Amino acid sequence: MDELPDIPGVDPELLKDPVFRRLMAEGLAIQDRFAAEPIYARTGKGYLKSAGVSEIKAVKEKLKAASESILVREDP
């Protein structure tokens, strides 16, 4: 297992939770796309920049492949 980082304020047991780790990874992956509006800089309000056509296309293809694999039935 990966070595767990020591993050102040986060329960070490929570760092072992795979759901928490997945959500943190997803959140950190989109962090650079968040743009705070100047007037809202103190409140943290803003918007999420578009991911771009190539990233959206890749996500759609991944979802389509996943849904097709669920629908495929193998005869015994």
Backbone as CSV, one residue per row, in Angstrom:
resi,resn,N_x,N_y,N_z,CA_x,CA_y,CA_z,C_x,C_y,C_z
1,MET,0.834,-1.181,0.000,0.000,0.000,0.000,0.880,1.245,0.000
2,ASP,0.375,2.320,-0.639,1.126,3.564,-0.682,1.323,4.105,0.728
3,GLU,2.435,4.789,0.907,2.673,5.419,2.198,1.687,6.577,2.353
4,LEU,1.029,6.642,3.494,0.032,7.668,3.729,0.697,8.971,4.134
5,PRO,0.285,10.089,3.512,0.860,11.377,3.887,0.337,11.831,5.245
6,ASP,1.095,12.656,5.906,0.668,13.228,7.182,0.080,14.596,6.881
7,ILE,-1.253,14.672,6.845,-1.934,15.916,6.522,-2.544,16.476,7.800
8,PRO,-2.093,17.646,8.241,-2.643,18.227,9.475,-4.154,18.436,9.358
9,GLY,-4.863,18.060,10.406,-6.308,18.262,10.434,-7.124,17.144,9.814
10,VAL,-6.461,16.132,9.244,-7.176,15.008,8.633,-6.879,13.753,9.442
11,ASP,-7.937,13.090,9.858,-7.828,11.876,10.652,-7.039,10.813,9.865
12,PRO,-5.985,10.243,10.428,-5.200,9.219,9.725,-6.041,8.017,9.289
13,GLU,-7.086,7.696,10.046,-7.967,6.589,9.648,-8.724,6.929,8.371
14,LEU,-9.088,8.199,8.215,-9.800,8.638,7.014,-8.900,8.516,5.786
15,LEU,-7.615,8.729,5.958,-6.680,8.613,4.838,-6.583,7.186,4.306
16,LYS,-6.977,6.208,5.111,-6.945,4.813,4.676,-8.191,4.439,3.872
17,ASP,-9.228,5.264,3.934,-10.490,4.984,3.250,-10.319,5.173,1.740
18,PRO,-10.578,4.122,0.932,-10.385,4.242,-0.522,-11.328,5.255,-1.176
19,VAL,-12.532,5.415,-0.644,-13.468,6.391,-1.206,-12.943,7.805,-0.971
20,PHE,-12.473,8.072,0.236,-11.903,9.381,0.546,-10.708,9.670,-0.363
21,ARG,-9.858,8.684,-0.543,-8.661,8.877,-1.384,-9.039,9.149,-2.831
22,ARG,-10.069,8.426,-3.338,-10.507,8.634,-4.717,-11.094,10.034,-4.884
23,LEU,-11.924,10.450,-3.929,-12.526,11.783,-4.004,-11.481,12.887,-3.913
24,MET,-10.501,12.706,-3.053,-9.427,13.692,-2.950,-8.635,13.776,-4.257
25,ALA,-8.365,12.634,-4.868,-7.626,12.624,-6.133,-8.420,13.348,-7.218
26,GLU,-9.733,13.093,-7.284,-10.565,13.764,-8.276,-10.627,15.268,-8.011
27,GLY,-10.757,15.646,-6.749,-10.809,17.060,-6.401,-9.519,17.785,-6.745
28,LEU,-8.399,17.152,-6.450,-7.108,17.763,-6.765,-6.871,17.832,-8.274
29,ALA,-7.449,16.869,-9.020,-7.270,16.861,-10.469,-7.978,18.032,-11.144
30,ILE,-9.082,18.514,-10.563,-9.799,19.634,-11.176,-9.507,20.962,-10.495
31,GLN,-8.671,20.960,-9.498,-8.397,22.183,-8.740,-7.877,23.306,-9.625
32,ASP,-7.054,23.003,-10.602,-6.489,24.037,-11.460,-7.529,24.654,-12.386
33,ARG,-8.681,23.992,-12.564,-9.733,24.521,-13.432,-10.655,25.491,-12.701
34,PHE,-10.583,25.561,-11.379,-11.446,26.460,-10.630,-10.881,27.867,-10.699
35,ALA,-11.731,28.808,-11.102,-11.311,30.208,-11.197,-12.182,31.044,-10.285
36,ALA,-11.588,31.650,-9.297,-12.333,32.515,-8.386,-12.535,33.877,-9.033
37,GLU,-13.727,34.404,-8.905,-13.996,35.759,-9.388,-13.348,36.740,-8.412
38,PRO,-12.799,37.837,-8.901,-12.113,38.778,-8.008,-12.971,39.274,-6.840
39,ILE,-14.246,39.561,-7.095,-15.080,40.063,-6.005,-15.428,38.976,-5.003
40,TYR,-15.319,37.718,-5.436,-15.650,36.606,-4.545,-14.406,35.915,-3.997
41,ALA,-13.241,36.482,-4.221,-11.998,35.833,-3.817,-11.972,35.509,-2.329
42,ARG,-12.572,36.360,-1.519,-12.556,36.127,-0.075,-13.546,35.051,0.352
43,THR,-14.601,34.842,-0.442,-15.622,33.860,-0.061,-15.386,32.504,-0.693
44,GLY,-14.517,32.437,-1.692,-14.251,31.170,-2.361,-15.235,30.862,-3.469
45,LYS,-16.098,31.805,-3.810,-17.054,31.584,-4.887,-16.374,31.838,-6.216
46,GLY,-16.820,31.138,-7.216,-16.258,31.305,-8.537,-16.925,30.356,-9.500
47,TYR,-16.192,29.843,-10.452,-16.753,28.922,-11.422,-15.682,27.928,-11.853
48,LEU,-16.128,26.857,-12.487,-15.220,25.836,-12.982,-15.028,26.046,-14.473
49,LYS,-13.795,26.217,-14.901,-13.499,26.422,-16.317,-13.820,25.150,-17.093
50,SER,-14.142,25.315,-18.356,-14.440,24.179,-19.213,-13.231,23.252,-19.297
51,ALA,-13.498,21.966,-19.361,-12.429,20.980,-19.431,-11.781,20.942,-20.807
52,GLY,-12.497,21.377,-21.807,-11.970,21.319,-23.161,-12.576,20.145,-23.912
53,VAL,-12.602,20.252,-25.216,-13.261,19.269,-26.062,-12.625,17.893,-25.944
54,SER,-11.313,17.810,-25.933,-10.653,16.494,-25.908,-10.936,15.749,-24.606
55,GLU,-10.937,16.467,-23.483,-11.202,15.811,-22.207,-12.662,15.348,-22.119
56,ILE,-13.579,16.175,-22.588,-14.999,15.806,-22.571,-15.239,14.608,-23.481
57,LYS,-14.623,14.594,-24.649,-14.772,13.475,-25.579,-14.248,12.188,-24.955
58,ALA,-13.116,12.247,-24.274,-12.542,11.060,-23.630,-13.466,10.529,-22.538
59,VAL,-14.064,11.424,-21.764,-14.990,11.000,-20.705,-16.222,10.347,-21.306
60,LYS,-16.769,10.930,-22.378,-17.953,10.362,-23.032,-17.654,8.972,-23.597
61,GLU,-16.485,8.800,-24.203,-16.111,7.496,-24.750,-15.957,6.464,-23.632
62,LYS,-15.388,6.883,-22.520,-15.215,5.982,-21.379,-16.575,5.557,-20.821
63,LEU,-17.503,6.509,-20.688,-18.838,6.190,-20.197,-19.593,5.287,-21.166
64,LYS,-19.430,5.543,-22.456,-20.099,4.718,-23.472,-19.564,3.288,-23.428
65,ALA,-18.260,3.145,-23.312,-17.659,1.811,-23.244,-18.109,1.074,-21.990
66,ALA,-18.209,1.796,-20.879,-18.646,1.177,-19.632,-20.096,0.720,-19.728
67,SER,-20.953,1.546,-20.339,-22.364,1.166,-20.449,-22.539,0.010,-21.429
68,GLU,-21.727,-0.037,-22.491,-21.813,-1.151,-23.432,-21.342,-2.455,-22.802
69,SER,-20.341,-2.377,-21.950,-19.852,-3.598,-21.321,-20.865,-4.152,-20.325
70,ILE,-21.676,-3.286,-19.739,-22.731,-3.739,-18.830,-23.834,-4.433,-19.621
71,LEU,-24.115,-3.928,-20.829,-25.196,-4.473,-21.626,-24.832,-5.760,-22.352
72,VAL,-23.545,-6.023,-22.510,-23.110,-7.239,-23.192,-23.384,-8.440,-22.316
73,ARG,-24.065,-9.419,-22.878,-24.402,-10.615,-22.122,-23.706,-11.802,-22.762
74,GLU,-23.019,-12.533,-21.960,-22.350,-13.725,-22.446,-23.236,-14.924,-22.159
75,ASP,-23.497,-15.718,-23.195,-24.303,-16.929,-22.992,-23.460,-17.992,-22.307
76,PRO,-24.061,-18.678,-21.344,-23.288,-19.706,-20.623,-22.967,-20.915,-21.476
